[in-house]
Structure formats: structure tokens, C-alpha cells
């Protein structure tokens, strides 16, 4: 049986739409849908899972920074 793979996926991190990835001949390209994830804009990933991991890392890093600033004062 032949199955068609989607060409685009939405990546959500903690109920936030981080962005959309689209498939091309080299893998997946990330398009940010929220400022928090703009550092990933246009980046190419080998897989959808790699793009999701990168978005989770951005979210985690921002959360760590926000928490350390709260406790620094």
C-alpha cells in the first residue's frame, strides 16, 4: 500500500505553536510562528524530530534564563 507523507508539520511546544516545518529535497526547513523561536527561522533540519528537538531546546534555554533572572534579584 502506498502512503503519502505530509509536506508540512506544525511544531508545538507546551501548547505554543513554535513554527512550521516544510519538507524539501534536503530535509525540513523551519518557519517561526512566534518571536521566541525566531532564532530557528530558515534553518534546515534532517528530520522533523530534529526540528522539534531544536525548538524544545530554545524553549528550555529561555525558561532557564527567565528563572535565573527571577532568582538573581
C-alpha positions in Angstrom: 0.0 0.0 0.0 1.3 3.5 -0.9 1.2 6.2 1.8 1.6 9.9 1.1 3.8 11.7 3.6 2.8 15.3 4.6 5.0 18.1 3.3 4.5 20.4 6.3 4.1 19.9 10.1 3.3 22.3 12.9 5.7 22.1 15.9 4.1 22.8 19.2 6.0 23.2 22.4 3.9 23.4 25.6 0.7 24.3 23.7 2.6 27.1 21.8 2.9 27.0 18.1 6.7 27.3 17.7 6.6 27.1 13.9 6.0 25.1 10.8 8.5 22.9 9.0 8.2 22.1 5.4 9.8 19.2 3.6 12.2 19.8 0.6 14.9 17.7 -1.1 17.4 18.4 1.7 15.2 17.8 4.7 13.0 20.2 6.6 13.1 24.0 6.8 11.8 25.8 9.9 9.5 28.9 9.7 8.9 30.5 13.1 5.4 31.4 14.2 6.4 33.1 17.4 9.3 35.5 18.3 10.7 33.1 20.9 11.6 30.7 18.1 12.9 33.3 15.5 16.5 32.0 16.0 15.4 28.9 14.2 13.9 30.8 11.2 15.0 29.4 7.9 17.2 26.6 9.4 17.4 23.3 7.7 17.0 20.1 9.6 17.5 16.4 8.6 14.2 15.3 10.2 11.0 16.6 11.7 12.2 15.2 15.1 15.5 17.2 14.8 13.5 20.4 14.3 11.3 19.6 17.3 14.3 19.0 19.5 15.8 22.3 18.4 12.6 24.2 19.3 12.4 22.4 22.7 16.0 23.4 23.3 15.2 27.1 22.5 12.2 27.0 24.8 14.2 25.3 27.7 17.0 27.8 27.4 14.6 30.8 27.5 12.9 29.2 30.5 16.2 28.7 32.3 17.3 32.3 31.6 13.9 33.7 32.9 14.2 31.6 36.1 17.8 32.6 36.8 16.8 36.3 36.3 14.0 35.9 38.8 16.3 34.5 41.4 19.2 36.9 40.7 17.3 39.9 42.2 
